[in-house]
Amino acid sequence: MENKWEEFARNFEASNNYVVGLKEIQTIKTRLRQHHDLGAVLELGCGNGTYTESLIDASDSIVATDLSLPMLEVSKIRFEHQAKVIVEQADCFALRYKDQSFDTVFMANLLHVIPNPVHALQECMRVLKPGGRIILISFTLHGMTFCNKWALKYRYLRKYGIKSANNTVMTPVLAHELAATAGFQNVITDLLGKRVKAVYLLAEKPDE
């Protein structure tokens, strides 16, 4: 799968802070820090590790993965002294991990940029233990004012160029439908942020 983000790896955090805004990113981090007892965590699309840090205290271990080798290089440096975090390459459509390997799967800003989100969610389902949780965050234009949409589009274009054709405007309803289609239950969704919005989802794999 093509990964347009590789060229931005070195300055990805600063660029995202500019495009999204520090306050909106902090809102997401605050929500993530509310989680407890996450156990063994698999993160898909970790990028430079911005959100990985928010899960460390609540986790026993984190396998932070991305398809992009340049992004992984940045994350490896970031977490080289953090014993809980292992950084390695993985493809969300073909995970090499055994069935029922993780207590929690976390994705930030991945579901809305991939061509087959249900397939990725089914892979998450496979590697989760019964009763395991999935936590998703996806930035979205949904729920934003006209002016804030255009301001965000301008900042995005300035930093990253034209968006990929694979991008989906995620909504709480769509996220719920995708998770349910993949077999998740007890789905909870929310829309976070003020000027810039993000869809938040929490769901569970059924107990066997």
KAPE-V811027 format. One record per backbone hydrogen bond with DSSP energy under -1.0 kcal/mol. CO is the residue of the C=O (numbers start at 1). NH is the residue of the N-H. E is the energy in kcal/mol with one decimal. If there is no record, write none. Layout:
co: [CO & CO]
nh: [NH & NH]
e: [E & E]
This chain:
co: [5 & 6 & 9 & 11 & 12 & 13 & 14 & 15 & 16 & 21 & 22 & 23 & 24 & 25 & 26 & 27 & 28 & 29 & 31 & 32 & 39 & 39 & 40 & 40 & 41 & 42 & 43 & 46 & 49 & 52 & 56 & 58 & 61 & 62 & 63 & 64 & 65 & 66 & 68 & 69 & 70 & 71 & 72 & 73 & 74 & 75 & 79 & 82 & 84 & 86 & 91 & 102 & 103 & 104 & 105 & 106 & 107 & 110 & 112 & 116 & 117 & 118 & 119 & 120 & 121 & 122 & 123 & 124 & 126 & 127 & 127 & 129 & 132 & 133 & 134 & 135 & 136 & 137 & 138 & 141 & 145 & 146 & 147 & 148 & 149 & 150 & 151 & 152 & 153 & 154 & 155 & 156 & 164 & 168 & 171 & 172 & 173 & 174 & 175 & 176 & 177 & 178 & 179 & 180 & 185 & 188 & 190 & 192 & 197 & 198 & 199 & 200 & 201 & 202 & 203 & 204 & 205]
nh: [8 & 9 & 12 & 15 & 16 & 17 & 18 & 19 & 20 & 25 & 26 & 27 & 28 & 29 & 30 & 31 & 32 & 33 & 34 & 35 & 60 & 61 & 103 & 104 & 63 & 106 & 65 & 49 & 53 & 55 & 59 & 38 & 41 & 86 & 43 & 88 & 46 & 90 & 72 & 73 & 74 & 75 & 76 & 77 & 78 & 79 & 82 & 85 & 62 & 64 & 94 & 129 & 133 & 42 & 135 & 44 & 137 & 113 & 168 & 120 & 121 & 122 & 123 & 124 & 125 & 126 & 127 & 128 & 100 & 101 & 102 & 132 & 205 & 105 & 203 & 107 & 201 & 109 & 199 & 144 & 149 & 150 & 151 & 152 & 153 & 154 & 155 & 156 & 157 & 158 & 159 & 160 & 167 & 170 & 175 & 176 & 177 & 178 & 179 & 180 & 181 & 182 & 184 & 183 & 204 & 202 & 200 & 198 & 140 & 192 & 138 & 190 & 136 & 188 & 134 & 185 & 131]
e: [-1.7 & -1.5 & -1.2 & -2.3 & -2.6 & -2.5 & -1.6 & -2.7 & -2.9 & -2.1 & -2.4 & -1.7 & -1.6 & -2.3 & -2.5 & -1.8 & -2.5 & -2.1 & -1.2 & -1.6 & -2.4 & -1.4 & -2.1 & -1.9 & -2.9 & -2.8 & -2.4 & -2.4 & -1.3 & -1.9 & -1.3 & -2.9 & -2.9 & -2.9 & -2.8 & -2.0 & -3.3 & -1.3 & -2.0 & -2.1 & -1.5 & -2.2 & -2.7 & -1.6 & -2.1 & -2.2 & -1.8 & -1.3 & -2.8 & -2.9 & -1.7 & -3.0 & -2.4 & -2.5 & -2.7 & -2.6 & -2.1 & -1.8 & -2.6 & -1.5 & -2.4 & -2.4 & -1.8 & -1.9 & -2.4 & -2.0 & -1.9 & -1.2 & -2.3 & -1.7 & -2.6 & -2.7 & -2.9 & -2.3 & -2.0 & -2.4 & -2.2 & -3.8 & -3.3 & -1.9 & -2.4 & -2.1 & -2.1 & -2.2 & -2.7 & -2.1 & -2.2 & -2.8 & -2.6 & -2.3 & -1.7 & -3.6 & -1.4 & -1.1 & -2.8 & -2.1 & -2.4 & -2.6 & -2.3 & -2.5 & -2.4 & -1.7 & -2.5 & -1.1 & -2.7 & -2.6 & -2.9 & -1.8 & -2.3 & -3.3 & -2.0 & -2.1 & -2.6 & -3.1 & -2.5 & -2.8 & -1.2]
